Amino acid sequence: MHPSNSDSHTQAWKAKIRSYQNPSASKSIGQLLNTLLPYAALWYLIYFFWHISILIVIPLVFLCAAFQVRIFSLFHDCCHCSFFKSEKANEIVGTILGILVFTPYHHWRWEHSIHHRSAGNLDKRGIGDLWTWTVREYLSSPWWKKLLYRILRHPLFLFGLSPLGLFLVKYRFASKKSGKKEHLSVLITNMGILVMGIVLSLLFGWQTYILIQLSVAFLAAAAGIWLFYVQHQFEEVYWEKSEKWDYKSVALQGSSYYKLPKLLEWFTASIGYHHVHHLSPRIPNYWLSQCHKNLPLFEKVTTLTLPSSLKTINLQLWDEESKKMVNFKFLKTLSLSKQ
């Protein structure tokens, strides 16, 4: 029995994808060096100029936050075991990087794996994703839940209040649904953060340390949440019930290609190629762009630029009728159509 053209096509792109699933130890170590060394230097420079010139400190804080975003992206690779071939190496490096970005390695890895298995599935929302309601769910909810949803989906909350709450508070506690390894990783990370805080407080002074840490962490966390948001919250994003849900469709239709300027692409470790990443999480960040360019499979994915991505801020609900993300103003058109 000969395979169909569809099966042959699937086998072909899967084979090409596998060719990019090869971590390079030299590239990974190089990324650690060109990220962690400047990050440490920037911390010292911020401290050095802290009481000298705020005009110098502010751009240094923003630059340091950009490096912290890059650290999280490398941590993200470790969680997918795509940064090194050795699972132990990924675990050790990921745990250390996790302490720097206030995120427990095994716990976040567990939660994030659920995101990859359930992204775009209307029946499996709630873990590792952004709270998203359908229009029907919103309309059938009591007023207080609607108000809560509007608050939590407001840009001031999403990118203003929630960043520090997520990384500094929520990640300090393990989910009841997680296992012993995940609980232990939270404990190890919390102890690591405590030790790091004590050492840097002794070096810089506790007040200076806290102010620098909070400033850098807030900017980095806000940028990180924004990146995650635009990767799965655009107008024609993919959402389906379990019976129609498809892994390939989630990658190609439910994950955006965030086409960033080269400098920002470097700082985010190519996470903008999120469609490639969702199709194959085992591809290291430094092979994502090549994979995108070399596979025709990715030619029609949704592409967002910095200007076009700003339009996604006003998308809050999934409309099952039009198969699109819509804003709250869309509800008024429904009300008018019923009159």
Backbone hydrogen bonds, N-H to C=O, Kabsch-Sander energy under -0.5 kcal/mol:
donor,donor_aa,acceptor,acceptor_aa,energy
8,S,4,S,-2.4
9,H,5,N,-2.3
10,T,6,S,-2.4
11,Q,7,D,-2.5
12,A,8,S,-1.9
13,W,9,H,-2.3
14,K,10,T,-2.1
15,A,11,Q,-1.8
16,K,12,A,-1.9
17,I,13,W,-2.4
18,R,14,K,-2.2
19,S,15,A,-1.1
20,Y,17,I,-1.7
21,Q,18,R,-1.5
22,N,20,Y,-0.9
25,A,23,P,-0.6
28,S,24,S,-2.7
29,I,25,A,-2.7
30,G,26,S,-2.2
31,Q,27,K,-2.2
32,L,28,S,-2.0
33,L,29,I,-2.3
34,N,30,G,-2.7
35,T,31,Q,-0.6
35,T,32,L,-0.5
36,L,32,L,-2.9
37,L,33,L,-1.4
39,Y,35,T,-1.6
40,A,36,L,-2.4
41,A,37,L,-2.2
42,L,38,P,-2.6
43,W,39,Y,-1.8
44,Y,40,A,-1.8
45,L,41,A,-2.4
46,I,42,L,-2.6
47,Y,43,W,-2.1
48,F,44,Y,-2.8
49,F,45,L,-2.4
50,W,46,I,-0.7
50,W,47,Y,-0.6
52,I,49,F,-1.6
53,S,49,F,-2.1
56,I,53,S,-0.7
57,V,53,S,-1.8
58,I,54,I,-2.4
60,L,56,I,-1.3
61,V,57,V,-2.5
62,F,58,I,-2.1
63,L,59,P,-2.2
64,C,60,L,-2.6
65,A,61,V,-2.3
66,A,62,F,-1.8
67,F,63,L,-1.8
68,Q,64,C,-1.8
69,V,65,A,-2.0
70,R,66,A,-1.7
71,I,67,F,-2.2
72,F,68,Q,-2.2
73,S,69,V,-1.9
74,L,70,R,-2.1
75,F,71,I,-2.5
76,H,72,F,-2.5
77,D,73,S,-1.6
78,C,74,L,-2.0
79,C,75,F,-2.0
80,H,76,H,-1.0
80,H,77,D,-0.6
81,C,78,C,-1.7
82,S,77,D,-2.4
83,F,77,D,-0.6
90,N,86,S,-2.0
91,E,87,E,-2.1
92,I,88,K,-2.7
93,V,89,A,-2.5
94,G,90,N,-2.5
95,T,91,E,-2.1
96,I,92,I,-1.9
97,L,93,V,-2.8
98,G,94,G,-2.3
99,I,95,T,-1.6
100,L,96,I,-1.5
101,V,97,L,-1.5
102,F,99,I,-1.0
103,T,98,G,-3.3
108,W,104,P,-2.5
109,R,105,Y,-2.5
110,W,106,H,-2.3
111,E,107,H,-2.3
112,H,108,W,-3.0
113,S,109,R,-1.9
114,I,110,W,-1.3
115,H,111,E,-1.4
116,H,112,H,-1.9
117,R,113,S,-1.5
118,S,114,I,-1.3
119,A,115,H,-1.9
121,N,118,S,-2.4
122,L,120,G,-0.7
122,L,240,E,-2.7
124,K,121,N,-1.5
133,W,316,Q,-0.6
135,V,318,W,-2.2
138,Y,134,T,-2.2
139,L,135,V,-2.5
140,S,136,R,-1.6
141,S,138,Y,-1.3
145,K,142,P,-0.6
146,K,142,P,-2.0
147,L,143,W,-2.3
148,L,144,W,-2.1
149,Y,145,K,-2.6
150,R,146,K,-2.4
151,I,147,L,-2.2
152,L,148,L,-2.7
153,R,149,Y,-1.8
154,H,151,I,-1.0
157,F,154,H,-1.0
158,L,154,H,-2.9
159,F,155,P,-2.6
161,L,156,L,-1.1
162,S,157,F,-3.1
165,G,161,L,-1.0
166,L,162,S,-2.8
167,F,163,P,-2.2
168,L,164,L,-2.7
169,V,164,L,-0.7
169,V,165,G,-0.8
170,K,165,G,-2.9
171,Y,166,L,-1.9
172,R,169,V,-1.9
173,F,170,K,-1.7
178,S,175,S,-1.2
183,H,179,G,-2.1
184,L,180,K,-2.6
185,S,181,K,-2.0
186,V,182,E,-1.6
187,L,183,H,-1.8
188,I,184,L,-2.8
189,T,185,S,-2.4
190,N,186,V,-2.5
191,M,187,L,-2.3
192,G,188,I,-2.5
193,I,189,T,-2.6
194,L,190,N,-2.1
195,V,191,M,-2.5
196,M,192,G,-2.7
197,G,193,I,-2.6
198,I,194,L,-2.3
199,V,195,V,-2.6
200,L,196,M,-2.5
201,S,197,G,-1.9
202,L,198,I,-2.1
203,L,199,V,-1.6
204,F,200,L,-3.0
205,G,201,S,-2.1
209,Y,205,G,-2.7
210,I,206,W,-2.4
211,L,207,Q,-2.1
212,I,208,T,-2.5
213,Q,209,Y,-3.1
214,L,210,I,-2.7
215,S,211,L,-1.9
216,V,212,I,-2.7
217,A,213,Q,-2.9
218,F,214,L,-2.3
219,L,215,S,-1.9
220,A,216,V,-2.4
221,A,217,A,-2.7
222,A,218,F,-2.6
223,A,219,L,-2.1
224,G,220,A,-2.4
225,I,221,A,-2.6
226,W,222,A,-2.0
227,L,223,A,-2.2
228,F,224,G,-2.2
229,Y,225,I,-2.5
230,V,226,W,-2.6
231,Q,227,L,-1.2
232,H,228,F,-0.7
232,H,229,Y,-1.3
233,Q,229,Y,-1.1
237,V,234,F,-1.6
239,W,237,V,-0.5
240,E,120,G,-2.7
244,K,241,K,-1.5
245,W,241,K,-1.2
250,V,246,D,-1.9
251,A,247,Y,-1.6
252,L,248,K,-2.4
253,Q,249,S,-3.0
254,G,249,S,-1.1
254,G,250,V,-0.8
256,S,231,Q,-1.5
257,Y,302,T,-3.0
258,Y,256,S,-0.7
258,Y,272,G,-2.5
259,K,257,Y,-1.2
259,K,304,L,-2.7
260,L,258,Y,-1.3
265,E,261,P,-2.6
266,W,262,K,-2.0
267,F,263,L,-2.2
268,T,264,L,-1.9
269,A,266,W,-1.4
270,S,265,E,-2.7
271,I,268,T,-1.3
273,Y,270,S,-1.8
274,H,256,S,-0.7
274,H,272,G,-1.7
275,H,256,S,-0.6
277,H,273,Y,-1.9
278,H,274,H,-2.5
279,L,275,H,-1.4
280,S,276,V,-2.1
283,I,280,S,-1.6
287,W,284,P,-2.1
288,L,284,P,-0.6
288,L,285,N,-0.8
291,C,287,W,-2.2
292,H,288,L,-2.4
293,K,289,S,-2.2
294,N,290,Q,-2.0
295,L,291,C,-1.1
298,F,295,L,-1.9
299,E,296,P,-1.9
301,V,298,F,-1.0
304,L,257,Y,-2.6
304,L,302,T,-0.5
309,S,305,T,-2.5
310,L,306,L,-0.9
310,L,307,P,-0.7
311,K,308,S,-1.0
312,T,309,S,-1.4
313,I,310,L,-1.3
314,N,311,K,-1.0
315,L,312,T,-1.8
316,Q,314,N,-0.6
316,Q,326,V,-2.5
317,L,326,V,-2.6
318,W,133,W,-2.4
319,D,317,L,-0.6
319,D,324,K,-3.0
320,E,318,W,-0.8
323,K,319,D,-1.6
324,K,319,D,-1.2
325,M,235,E,-3.0
326,V,317,L,-3.3
330,F,327,N,-1.3
331,L,328,F,-1.4
332,K,329,K,-1.1
333,T,329,K,-0.9
334,L,330,F,-1.3
335,S,331,L,-1.9
336,L,332,K,-2.3
337,S,333,T,-1.9
338,K,334,L,-1.1
339,Q,335,S,-0.6
339,Q,336,L,-0.8
